[in-house]
């Protein structure tokens, strides 16, 4: 097990003693407090000064200026800044201002996407700020939770949020919801006895943890940890310690940009050297090298990356996935493993009765969650609600303290989720608990207790008094003397059948409750003695069921080459049962105790082989994610609880649930699902792959222009010719075409089959050999077309301005035709449909209008040193562009056949 951060003390730090392993009296002595009287106000004030307030420390985040500066130091942005500075050195202040303006916009967008950890810590701080009832000086008083100190006696009631980590000293039917911390969906019955030293966190039921909620019962406990020393505080430390990881996109773009910088610098230096060797003036060669650099730098690339990612964000939002961090869009497309929490992510987070055995028959209960819709069937046929079946539903509804109410379109429960599931089952059988409680008023009850393992309620009607009992089968079955038949008759008990049914239910991951009754002639108080001579009514099996869409989503993830692993705090039997239902490999489950015994090397091997991890603690979730990353996986982690937050932040992409998720999980995540549906992740992965495809399409489209411009400059120097295009004309081409022709590629629809290919490997470059070959081909075609027509125009007696105008229009028109080739990197653009992306046509029409203005408007002629040209020149330009597009089409088909 990973060791906690030494900077963040755990609840067991003092004297190295485990609070859960110590008796309540011993804990009180250690804390120097009389639990019946509580601390004095003076002592509480002294301890508050010593330990500090019960709040999470605000760890210093990255200052605003540093976050903004980091945006400017990205390699791609440095390329853009370099082009802006070079443009300014050329005296082109307007163009420089435009380029540097793009830099500022990009930096501003990135700046507002930062600070996940700061937000997560703020949410954690809010989660422990709550009023609390304590006992001080022998009296009850209410104070802000921030004023709690170790040794305070805290009183708990239903609905309370536990304000600090407590060692329970008294409880009466106390049950808490610990799912936000442990991931376990069932209500946890608390007790006060000491536990074994090696008891796992999720099983320490004599402790109440900060941030968890009291469902039923009352209790009191001694504060053993406040603020950062609580389990919640320790998780805050884990979140703060998790590094901000570079995404696959940022890593690939950084490598690509570094390569591009070296290539541009080398080519510019070579150009300068060649010119000097030819006897050219140094100043002229310097300006030529600058022109080459300006041409080779893809000014529109950083903006294109940002816009493409932003469009991906908008598309994902329509598919119920909200992105909090732009590069996470593409990271989804690279994901190789999804580590999913079970409760509330793969399951409904709503206990549901699914099976009922009574009268020797096995009934199925349809429906999910707390909505009372669904039939009770026997062998697929709707069952008649009579005899033992009816009596089972009545017992479950009356021996029950939960509530079920409709709030608009939603059904809301109060009390224990398991008991609420029994009310839902009764309603599916046409039995309303309010009517039943009126017909059979309760006269007494014996609440559930962890030691007794059963609950009993006494009811009266006109004929007799009846005690209904529900609880653990191993506790109640020995006290049953007969059982109710399907028609209501009494039969000898068939213990073998009962035990076989219970075993079968357990293997399905169902929690099994035994329902029984005992009839009295007169009102009888509920005591432990009522469990003697019981009549078994039935067995009911309950589970937090898997989401309907989870199975299909996991199947699609597997088809896309993505592994899915379940990492949960729940029990191994339950986890394996759910895993089998949703299609995971469920031959075995590795428990947190087993995981703790593995070193990092062994764990890295095990995570390749095991899909289900149960009874896992927060640090262990972190270890699992890190082990996967050490194996070269791109790991996504889904979750909704506080216990998931550190792993959400550590993962390459953290995915939180928007409805059931805690604020802590949402703040730590890169993406939030608005419908809490695991299936939405599949849609998000598809969008992520589409985003990457569109980015590669843009790069494949834009680089030939930059390289072609550079080659034209080099060719002019090698042949001692005048530059065919000026630096200002190069900037015009780069900036206008990037916006009007290149950016429409970001709106390109996702291609068919994107989810039938494996994820990209981390070591796969942005451009493969085939695309590099295509880029070189188009660059050479641009060189031949632009430089060739430039020379032809000069030899035909046209002016330098006219020849340069032809060269500029060759670049733009070839880019426009080549744009259709880039709509798909492998398929013919005809197969995509000509009008499936209307932005392409809007961009081409707008670009054509700008080129006509550049060519024929006097003011543009003056600014950009262009001149009007005739129809013959336009025909030559169009022929070159068409020829380039046809050649690329043949190259694409040739590459596909290889």
N, C-alpha and C positions, 0 to 999 in steps of 0.2 A: 504494500500500500504506500502511496506517495506520502511523504512526510509533510505536515503543515508548514506553512511559511513561518520561520521563527519570529518574524517581525509581527505576526498576528497571533497572539496567545489563544490557546484553546481553553475550553471549559475545564479541562483537566490539568491545566498547567501548574496550579499552585500545589506544592508539595508532591507533585507527580502522583496524586491519588485520583482514582476514577470515582466520580461522584455517584454514578449508578451502582457501583460495587459496594458502597458504604451504606450502613443503616441510616434511617432518618434521624435517630437520636444522635448518632456519631457525627452526621453532617451538621446538626445544630451546634454541637460542641465545637466542631472545627470552625464554624462561622461565629462562635461566641455570641449566641442569641438564644433567648427563651422563646420557643416557637409559640407558646400560648400568650405571650405578652408582646412580642415583637421588639424592634429596636426603639430606643428613645430618640427623640428628635435631635438631641445633641450628638449622639453617636452616629445617627444617619448623616448629619451634616459633616462630621469628621470623615466618615467613609466616602462621602461624595467628593470632598476635597482630595482624598487619597486616590480614588479610582476614576474620578471624572464622571461626567454625565452619561446616562444610558443612551448614547447616540453613536452612530458610526462616524469615525474620524474622517474629515474631508481630506483626502489625499491630494496633494498638489497635482493638478493636471498640467498639460502642456500650455504655456502662455499663448495668448491670441497671436502675438506677432510671430511666434515660432511656427504655429500652425499655418499662418499665411505664407511665411518664408518657405516652408517645406513644399508648398504648392509650386513655388517658382524654381525649386531645385530639381524637379523631375527632369530626366534627360530630354524627353520630348519638348518640354517647355523651354529648356536651355537652347535647343535647336531653334525654336521660335524667337527667343530673345536675341540670339545671334543674328538671325535674319533681320530683325528690327534694327539692331545696332548697325549692321552693315548698310541697311537702307538709309539710315540717318547719316552715316559717313558719306554716302553718295549724294547727300543733300536733298533727298526725296522725303521731306518731312511729313507730308500727308500719308504716304505709304507706310512710313515708319510708325506713325501714330495709329494707323489701322492695325498693323501687326501687333504692336504692344498693347493695343486695346483688347485684342483677342486673348493675349496673355492674362490681362487683368480679369477678364470675364471668366476664363478657365480657373484662375486661382480663387476667385470669389466663390464659384460653385463648389470647388473642392473644399474650401474653408468651412462652408456650412454643412458639409457632410461628415465632419470630424467629430471627435470627442465621444465615442461610444462608452468608454469606461467611466467618464465623468457622469454621464447620464445614468448609467447603471448604479453607481454608488449613491447618487441622489435619490433614486427610487428605493434603494435599500434603506436609506435614512428615513424616508417617509413611512416605510413599512413598520418601523418600530416606534413611531411617534403616536402614542395613544394614551387616553386616560386609564388609570388602573386603581383598583381598590387594594389597600394594604392594611396591615394591623401594626400600629405603632403606639407605644405607651399603653397597650392593652385596649385600644379603641380602633374602630374602623375609620379610615379616612380615604378620600380620593385625591390623587395627585397625578401630575403629568408623568408619563413613563420615563421621561428623561431624568427624573429625580430618584429613580430606583438605585439601590446600592446592594452589594453582596450582603446577605443576611436578612434582607427585608422579607417579611411574610406576605405573600401575594395571595389574594382570594380570587378564585375563578368561578364563573357562572356561564350558562349557555350563551353563546354569541360573542363572548369575550375573545379578543385577540391576545394571545400570550405575550406579555411585554418584555420578557427576558428569559434566559434559560433557568428553569426551576427544577429543584429536587423535590418531588411531591412528598408531603408528609401526612396528608389526609385526602381521601377521595371517596365520593359516593356516586357510583355509576358514571364516573367521569370518562367521556369519550372525546377524542380530539381528531380533527382533520389535519394530518401531517403531510398530505400529498405534495404541498408546495416545497417541502424539504426532502422527503424520502422517496416520493414518487409512488407510494402505495395508495391505492384508490379506496381501500376500506377504512372505516372509522377505527381508530385505535383505542382499545380499552386500556385504561391506565390503572396502575396499582402502586403500592408504596414499598414493597419488599425489596431488599437488595438483590442485585443480579450478578451473574458471573462477570469477572473482569474483562473477558474477551467478547462480551455481547456486542453485536453490531449496532451501529447508531440507530438503524430503523427498528431494532428490537428492544431498545432501552425504554420500556414503557413505564418506568418510574420517573422519567424526566418529561418535562413539557418545554418545548423549544420556542424561542422568540419568533413571532410571526405566524405561528400555527393558530388554529381556531378551535375553541371549545364548542362541541356540538350538543352534548347532553351532560347532565349531572353537575355536580359541584366538586370543588377541591381547593386545596391550599398547598403552597409550596414555598420553599426557601430559595431566594435568588442566589444562584451559584455563579452566574456570569452576566455581565452587562456589556452593551456596546460592542466593541470589536472583539471581545472575548467570547461572545456567543457563537453558536454554530452559524447563524446568519452573518455575523461579523467576520467569521473565518472565511466564509464564501466570498464576502466582499474583498478580502485580501487576495483570494485566488483570482478574482476578476481583475484586480489591479495588477497582479503579477503576470497575467497572461499577455504576451507581446502582441502588438498589432502586426499581423502577418502581411507580407506582400502577396497580392493575388497573382494567379497565373498570368493574367493580362498585364499587370504592371511589371512582372518579371520579364515576360517576353518582350514587351515594348521597350523596357530599359536596355535589354541586350540588343534589340533591333536598332534603337536610337544610337547606342554606342558604336555599333558597326557602321551605321550611316554617317556619324560624325567623322570617324576615321577615313571612310571612303571619300567623303567630300573634301576633307583636309588634304588627303593624299593626291586627289585628282587636281585640286587647285594648285598645290605645290608643283606637281608635274607640269601643269600648264605654264606656270610662271617660269620654271626652269627651261622648258623647251623654247619658249619665246626669247629668253635671254640668249640661248645658244644660237638662235637664228638672227641675232643682232638687233632685236626689237628693243625699244626704250623700256627701262624698268617701270616707269610710271604707267605706260600703256599696258604692260603685262600685269601689273598689279591690279589695274581696273578690270582687265579681262578675267583675272582669277576671281575677283570679287563678283563679276557677272556670273561666272561659272558657279560659285558658291550659292549665290542668290537663286540661280536656276535649279540647282540640285537639292536645295532644302525644301522639303514638302511642307510649306507654311500651313496648309489646310489640315494636316494630319491630326494635330492635337485637338483642334476644334471638331474634326470629324469623329474622333474617338469619343469626345464628350457628348456630341449630339446623338451618335448611334447608341451610346449607353442610355442617354436620357429617353430616347424613343423606346428602347427596351423596357425601361422603367414604366413608361406609360402603358405599353402593351401588357406588362405583367400585372399592373394595377387592375386592368380590365378582367384579368384572369385570377383576381383575388389574392395577389401577392404584392405586398408593398415593400419596395426596396429602400433601405436607409443609407446605403453606401454604394455609390455608382459602380465601381468595379465588380461588385458582387453579382451584377447582371451576367457578366461574362464568366465569372467563376462557376456559376451554376452549370454552364455548358461544359466545364472541364471536370465536374464532380465525378469521382470514381466510386465513392462509398458514401452512403447516407446512414448516419448513426441516429436512430430514432428512439426517443423515449416512448414507452408504451402507453401510460395512462394519459388520456386526453389527446393523444396524437395518433396512435394506431387504433386506440379504442375510443368509445363514446364518452368516457368519464362519467358514466351513469349506470349504477348497478341495475341489472335486469334479471328477473326470474325467467329462466328458459326451459326448465324441466320440472315436472311434478310427478312423483310416484305415489300412488295411493290405490287401495283396493286391489293390489296386484297388477295394476296397469301403469304404463309409462306414458304420461301426457306431455305434449310439446306446447310451449307458450310462445306465440309469435309476437313480434314487435320489438322495438329497441327504445332504450331510454325511459323517461318518465311520462311520455305521452300514453295515456291508457287506450291504445288502439292495437288490435291484434286478437286473433282467435286462440282458444285453447282446443287442441285437436288430439285425437287418439287414432294412430295409424293413418294420419292425413285427413281424417274426417272430423268435422266439428263435434266436440264432445257435449254430452248432455250434463248440465251442471246440477248433479244430484248426488246423494249418498256421500261417499268418502271424499269425492272431489269437491263438492260444495263445502263440506265440513273443513277440509284443508284450507280452502280460501278464507272461510270465516275465521279459523284459528289464526291465520297469518295476519288478518286485518284487525282482529280484536286484541291479540297479544302484541301490542304495537303502540309506540308513542310518537310516531312520525306524522307528518301532515303533507297533504298533496293539494295544491291549489292552482288554478289557472290564472295567469297574468297575461291577458291579451292572447297572443298566439303561442305563448310559452307556458309550460307546466313547471311550477316551482315547488321544491320540497323544503320541508323543515325537519330537522332531526337527522337520525341515522339514515344514510343512503340505502342500507340493506333493508331496513324496515319500510322505507318508502317504496322499494321495489315490490314488497309484499302487498302494499296497498294498490299498486298499479296492477298486479296480477289479479287481485280480487275484482277490480273494476273491469278488467277484461272478461271476467266471468259474470259480469252483470251485478256485482255486489258492491254497493257504495258503503264506505266505512262510516259515514255519518249516520246512515239509516241503521246499520248494524249496531252502532254504539247506542242508538236510541232504543232499539229492540232488546239489546243485551247490556244494560248499564253496568259499568265496572264498579265493583264493591271493594276491591282490594287489589294490590299488586305486589310483586316481588321483582324489582328491577334486575336487569342483567348485571352480573358481576363476573369479573375475569376468573375468579376462583370457582364460583358455582357453575359457570358456563351455561346458564340458562336463564330465561325470564318467564315469569308466571303471572297471569291476571285472573281474577275471579269475577264472574258475571252472574247476574240473576235474571230469570224471566218467570213467567207465570207457572211453569211446570217444575223447574228444578234450578239448582245452582251448578255452574260448570266452571272448572278451572282449565284454562288453556295454557299450554307450555310450549315454548320453542327454545331450541338450543343445540349444543353439540351432540352428535349422534353417539359418540363414545360415552358421554355423560348420561344420556337419557335412555338409550336402548336397554340397558340392563334393568331398568325400572318399569319396562312395558310388559304387561301380562297378556295382552291380546291386541288385536288390530281390527280396524274398521274395514268391512268389505265394501265393494263397489256399490252395493245396494243398501248399505247402512247397517247390515248385520254384523255381529261380533264373531270373529274367527280366531283360532289359535294363531299366535304370532309366528311368522316364518322368518326367523332371524337370519338364516342363510340368504334369503332373497333380499332382505333389507340391506345386509352388509355388501352383497354383490352389487346392488344398485348404487349404494354410496360410493363404492370403489370405482364403478364405471363413471359416475358423475365427477369424482375427483380427477380421474384421468383426462376428462374433458376440460379440466381447469375450473370446474364449478365449485363454489363454496356451498357445502351441504348443511342444511338445517333440518332437524327432526321436529315435526309438529305432533303434539299429543294432547290428550284431555283426560279429565277425571270428573265424573258427575257425583254431586253430593245432594242429599235430600234437603239440607239447610245451608245457610250461608256459612262458609268456612274461610277463615283468614288464610292468606297466602304465607306459608312458611316453607322451609326446606322439606318438610315432611310431605307436602302435597305431591311430590314426584314419585311416591310409592304407588304401585298398582295403577299405572297409567295405561290408557288405550292409545296405541299408535294410530295416528290419522294418516300421516304421509311424510315423505321426504321432498324437500324443494331445493332445486339447484340454481344458484345465482352466479352471475359473472358480469364484469364490466366488458361488454361485447366489443369485438372489433368493428371498426367503421366499415360500412358497406363497400365504399370505394377503395379501401386500403388494399384489398387483394388484387384488384385489377391494376392499381397504381404500381404495386410492387412487381407484378408480372411485367408491366411495361418497362420498369426500371431495369429489370434483369435483361429484357430484350435489348435495351440500350447499353448493355455492358456495365451497369451500375449495381454494385452490391448494396444490400440493405441489411443493417445489423440493429437488433433491438438491445437497447441498454436501459435497464429499468431498476428501480428500487424495490419492485414487487418480488414475490416469492418465485422460485424457479419453476414449480409445477404450473402455476398460473401463466408465467411467461412462456413456457414451452407450449402450453395448450393454445394460447393466442397465436404464437408463432406458426404452429401447424395450420391453423385456420386461415392465415393470411398468406401462406406460401413461402415462409422462410425455412431454411434448413434447420431442423429442430431435433437433431439426434441427441444433443446434449446442451445443457446450459452451464456456463461458468459462473459461479457465485462470487460475490465480493470477497468472501473469506479465502477462496481458492486463488482469486486474482492477487490478493495481497501477498501470497506466498511466492509469486513469480517475480523474477528479476526482469529488467527491461528487455533483455535479449530474448528470453523465453516468451515474454508477453507479445513481442513483435511477431513471433512465430505463431502463437495461439490465435491472435486476431485474424490471421489468414484462414483459420480452420473453423472457428466458432462464430455463429450468427446471433446467439442469444446470451446475454449477460444479465444476471439477476442479483438482487440484493446488493446493488452497486452504490457506493457512496460518492459524494461530489468529487473528491480528489481522484477517485478511481476512474470516473468518467473522463477527467482530464488525461489521466495516464493512457486510457484507451485511444482517445483522439490523437495523442502524441505518438503512440505506437503505430497507428495507421499512417500518420504523416512521415514517420521514420521509414516506413516501407515504401515511400514514394507516392502514397495515395493523396488525392485531393478530397478532403473529408468535409462533408456537410453534417451538421448536428441539429436535430430538431428537438424542441422541448417547450415546456410551458411553466415549469416551476422554478423557484429560487435555486433549487439544487441543480438545475440545468445551466444556470447563467455562466459559471466559469468555463464550462466546456463549449458553450455557444460562442464565447468570445475567442477561445483558443482555436476553434475549428476554422478551416479556410472560409467557410460560410456558415453562420449561425442562423437558424430558422426558428422563429418563435410563433406561438399560437396567439392570434389576435383576440379571440373571444374568451377563452379560458386561461390564457397566459397571464402570468404576473407581470407587473410593470418592470420588475427587475430583468426578467427574461427578454422582454421586448427591447429594453434599452441596450442589452448586451448583444442583441442579434443584428445581423446584416439585413435580414428580411423577415417580415411579419405576414403570416397568412390570415386574411380577414375572415375566412370561413373555418379555420382550424382543421382543414381537410388535408390529409396526407396526399391525396390525389392532386391537389393544387401544386405540389412540389414537382410532379411530373410535367405539368404544363409550364412551370417556371424553368425547368431544365431545358425543355424544348425551346422556349424563348431565348434562353442563354446561348444555346447552340446556334440559333438563328442570328443572334447579335454578333457572335464570333465570325460566322460566315460573312455577314455584311461588312464587318471590319476588314477581313481579308480581301473581299471584293474591292473595297475602296483603295486599299494599299496596292493591290494588283493593277487597279486602274490609274492611280495617280503617279506611281513611281516611273513608268515609262516616259511621262512628260518631263519629269525632273531630270532623268538620265538623258533623255533625248535633247533637252536644252543644253545640258552639260556637254554632250557629244558634239553638238553644233558649234559650241564655243571652241572646243578642242580642235575640231576639224578646221575651223577658220584660222586658228593660229598655226596649225601644221602646214596649211596650204598658203599661209601668208595673205589670207583674204580679209576683207572687212567683216566685222561681226554681223551675221544675218539678223540677229535680234538684240536689242539693247536691254540693259538691266531693268529699265522701267517697263518695257514691253514684257519682259519675263515675269515681273511682279504682276502685271495685268493678267497675263495668262494664268499664273498660279492661283491668284486670289479669286478671280471671277469664276474660273472653271471649277475650283474646289467647292465653292458654295452652290453654284447653279447646276453643275453636272455631277459632281461627286457626292454631295450630301443626299440627293434623292436615292442613292443606293442604300442609305440607312433605313428607308421605308420599304425595302424589298421584302415581299412576303417570305415566310419560312418555306424552304423547299421540301418536297416530298421525301420521305425516307430518312429525315434527319435523326429520328429516334430509333433507327435500325442500324446505326453504326456505333462502334465502340467510342468511349471518351478519348479525347486527345491525350497523348502521353505528355508529361511535363517537359520532357526534353525535345519535344517536337518543335521545330522553329516556326516562326510566323509564316514563312514562305517555304514551301517544299521545292524540290529540284524542278518539278514541272512548271510551277508558277514563276520561278526565277528564269527559266528558259523562255517563258512567254514574255516576261518583262523585258528581257534582253532583245527578243525579236521585235517587239513593238518599238523599243528605243531606237533600234537600228533602222526600222522602217520610217520613223519620224525624222531621223537624221537624213536618210536618203531623200525623203519627200521634201522636207523643209529646205535643206541645204541645196538639194538639186534644183528645185524650182527657183530658189534665190539666185543661183548662178545663171540659170536659163533666162530669168527676167533681166538681169544685168546685161547679158550678152545680146538680148533683143533690143537693147537701148532704153529700157525703162529706168526711171530714177531710182536712187538708193532707197528713198522713202517708199516707193511703190513695191520694190523687191522685198523690203522688210515687211510691208503689209501682207504680201502674199505668204511669207514665211510664218507670220503670226497666225494667219487664218488657217494655214495647214495644220499647225499644232491644235488649234481649237476644233477644227472639223474632224480631224483624226480622233481626238478625244471623244467627240460626240458619237461617232460611229462605233468606236471601241467600247463606249459605255454599254451598248447593247450586248457586246460579247461578255462583259463582266457581270451581267445580271445573274448568270450562273457560271461557275468556274468549270463545270464538267458537262453541262447540257447545252443544247442549242437554244438561243433566246426565242426561237419560234415556238419551242415546246412549252415555254412559260406563258405564252399569250402576250400580244403586243400591248394590251392596255391594263394588265394586272397591277401595274405601278404607274398611276397617272402622274406622279411627281416627276418621273423621267421626262415625259413630254413637256410638262410645264417648264422644267429646267432648260430643255433644248430650245424651246421657243424663246424664252427669256435671254438665253445666251446668244441666239441668232440676232435678236434685236440689238443687244449690246455690241456685237461685232459689226453690224451695219452702221451703228453710231460711231464706233471707233474708225471705221473705214471712210465714212462719207461726211461726218459733221466737221466743219472747219475747226471748231474749238478742240475737238479730240485730235485732229490732225496736228494741231499746233502743240498740244501737250505731249502726245505720244510719238511724234515724228512719223506719222502714217500718211497715206495718200489714197485717194479713190482709185479703184481698179475696175477693169471691164469684165464683161460676161465670159470672155475667153479664159481669163485668169481664174474666175470662179469655177469654170468647167474643169480646169486642170486640178484645182484644189479638191473638188468633189471626187474626181476620178482617183486621186491618191488616197483619199479617206476611204472610199469604197473598196479599193484594192487591199488596203491594210486590214479592213474588217473581214474580207473574204479569206485572206491568208491566215488570220488568227482563228477563224472558224475551222479551216482545214487542220491547223496545228492542234486545236482542241480535240477534234475527232481522232487525229493520229495518236495523241496522248492517251485517249480513252481506250483505244484498241490495243495499246501495249500492255 
